[in-house]
Amino acid sequence: MIKEIDRNMKWIGRLFLLALSVWLGGCQSEDNSRFSGKTGLLITLTDEADQAYSRMAPSELEDPLSTMFKLRVVDAATNKVAYSGKCEEFILLKEGTYNLTATYGENPVIALDAPYYVGTLEGQRVVTGQETAATVSCAVANALLSVNYNEKSLKKAYEDYSVTVSVDDQSVEIDSTGEKSAYFQANSSVKLVFRGRLAGTGKDVSYDISEPEGGVFSNIPAKKHVKVTLGTDGNVSSGVGISVEKLEVTTVSLTETLPLDFLPKPKISSADFVNNELSFAETESKSAVINLKLSSPLQNLKLKFNSADAKFAELEAGKEYQLSNAGDKAAVETALGITLPEIGATEGSLDFSSLTPQLMTDAGNTVSSTIEVDVKANNRWASEDQSVNRVYTLKCNKPIFRVSAYPGNIWTKEFTMNPLMAEDVETGNYDLLSQKMKYQFSADGQTNWIDLGDDLRKVDLTPGTNYYIRGVYRDVVEGEVVAVKTYETLSIPNSTLDEGYSTTYPKDDNPLYDFNGGWIGTRNTLTCHSDGVNAFYVSKSSTLPVNENGSTVAHLMTIGWGAGNTCSFGNKFGSVINNVSAGILCVGDYEASGDTIYAKVASIRPTSLNFTYKSAPYNGDEYLVEIALVNISENVETVIGSARLTSGEKIDSYKTQSMDVVYNDAYKQLPITHVRILFKSGIKEDKDHLEDKFRDANFLEGYTNAYLVGSQFWLDSFSLVYDK
């Protein structure tokens, strides 16, 4: 046993400090408050190196020593035994002074791996009504001897060998592994005899190992550890030739000499698995580490791996692969692509993280792979505790993803969908999913799914209709079905202007005009602006319906108007003109306050605007035609598509013109919610631009037809065009 400890002294020293914090501290309470007000001793055991151990260590470590250590408490005044039994957390005593002795083991004459520990504390005072802390320093109270063998030289000469260690008439045998040590009473003398079977002949030989100089085999005191290393000097025909290659004598502590049987069995745990299950989506990478909690070097490991995934078919279902078998170890590492710990490792884990992105569902149906683990250390298997679940499950679920189509890629008769984007993946690995993704279209979202071409475009569709798209991973794992609705082919009501107009009479029975249909408006409701007017000619509209070109036409005029009713004869109006307003016709709600046109609600995506008109710009003015397709959200307007035309060209006869709508790709993710269309007789609205010029002025008729007119524009009709 000591040979094994020597190989891992630093590691074991650290480990035992942790382990003993529970074992030796089994005599100390985790919560001293429960003894408050009682009279007695609260015990702490320590190594003689003055390292104390309480029960603050992890509770999962086992606790054999707390029941194996014996405690004897003697009244120092009467020499009577006040307590004798196993070490308890709290010893109830009367007030007085006491001597304490803690022991473990039976102190045999000689035995294998049989340490004997003793700790004493004298003159410990106990006061009534107090829990008194008492620290007992413990140490190794017997001596020990271990044998290390030079296997390289001895195996050449001997089939088998051992050393018999004797004290008086009692003896033990340290076999060729050297794993166990001989423990014997302090101040004993030992005798060593080498026994071996010669290779080839099978002859048994023996050899008394002589007392080295210094008498290290004699009267060996407590806590001394004699380490003997044996080899050969080449002359082994009669057994003579055994040599002592190395001899050491050290002082050992209680921590170093705890037998392996005292150590807790190895444990298996994981912070990645929840209730021994790890769920993840196909293609997703997740940490999947199973930790081996070892209190001594790893002796063996058993592993079963069962999966319906064909890529792991090399591993037999239900077969228990063992780390101690080199072929088994290689098979597991090759099939799973992992590295197993080595036998003798003082710490280890099983990392299955690289497996999670490789595991697949069964066409989207969940597939579970199980890992059953058992581990052996300090001659104990983790499976000794049958209440612990040692089966871990990797649960591979369908990845959750969806595809999309930007509103900016949807038209009335076609759409182009987006390839899979990172934000479309809810669970799973975007990079892996996108590499094996195909894209499909269906008219009803349930049947007749058709693969789209590389351009992801679908044409020849019906306007205002729901269609459906989806992504399919590796041809079998279907993503969520997503609806895509084509835009309507809205025709603006009364866009031919032939459905009539309404007439109001705000002053002197002079009519103002507004075109019917609810979509087309002018400034006519308040004549021009909302400033308030009382000049005789401002009751006239800046937009009038006239009959031309075989239909109703909107006549748009830039007019002058203002407060007051003074005028001069001829063509001079003097200071009466305070404002100039261009005639307009709009698709949108006109508000006189602020001279604002609010877009109409419409989810449309036209490709162009056609209109039939003629024009007569005046004094360098230009008419205006524009269309805007916008998104309005939370009172914020974003122009998605637009077209604008200004021109000072005079057009004497009606002509039809088309304006292509240009869409801003930067806003392709926004849907169109509103439309605004504007026809305007001129863009200049200043008095200097407008000369004092009457139209239809007639003094004899009281100037009821008087207008001060600048630029003019005649709109016969307009229409939205949907080419896509």
Secondary structure, 3 states (H helix, E strand, C coil): CHHHHHHCHHHHHHHHHHHHHHHHHHHCCCCHHHHCCCCEEEEEEEECCCEECCCCCCCCCCCCHHHHCEEEEEECCCCCEEEEEECCCEEECCCEEEEEEEEECCCCCEEECCCCEEEEEEEEEECCCCEEEEEEEEEECEEEEEEEECHHHHHHHEEEEEEEEEECCEEEEECCCCCCCEEEECCECCEEEEEEEECCCCCEEEEEECCCCCCCCCCECCCEEEEEEEEECCCCCCCCCEEEEEEEEEECCHHHHCCHHHCCCCEEECCCCECCEEEEECCCCCCCEEEEECCCCEEEEEEEEECCCHHHCCCCCCCCEECCCHHHHHHHHHHHCCCCCCCCCCCEEEECHHHCCCCCCECCECEEEEEEEEEEECCEEHHHCCCCCCEEEEEEECCEEECCCCHHHECCCCEECCCCCHHHEEECCHHHHHHCEEEEEECCCCCCCEECCCCCEECCCCCCCEEEEEEEECCCEECECEEEECCECCCCCCCCCCCCEEEEEEECCEEEEEECCCCEECCHHHCCCCCCCCCHHHHCCCEEEEEECCEEEEEEEEEEECCCCCCCCCCCCHHHCCEEECCEEEECEEECCCCEEECEECCECCCEEEEEEEEECCCCCCEEEEEEEEEEECCEEEEEEEEEEEECCCEEEEEEEEEECEECHHHCCCCCCEEEEEEECCCCCCCCCCCCCEECCCHHHCCCCCEEEEEEEEEEEEEEECCC
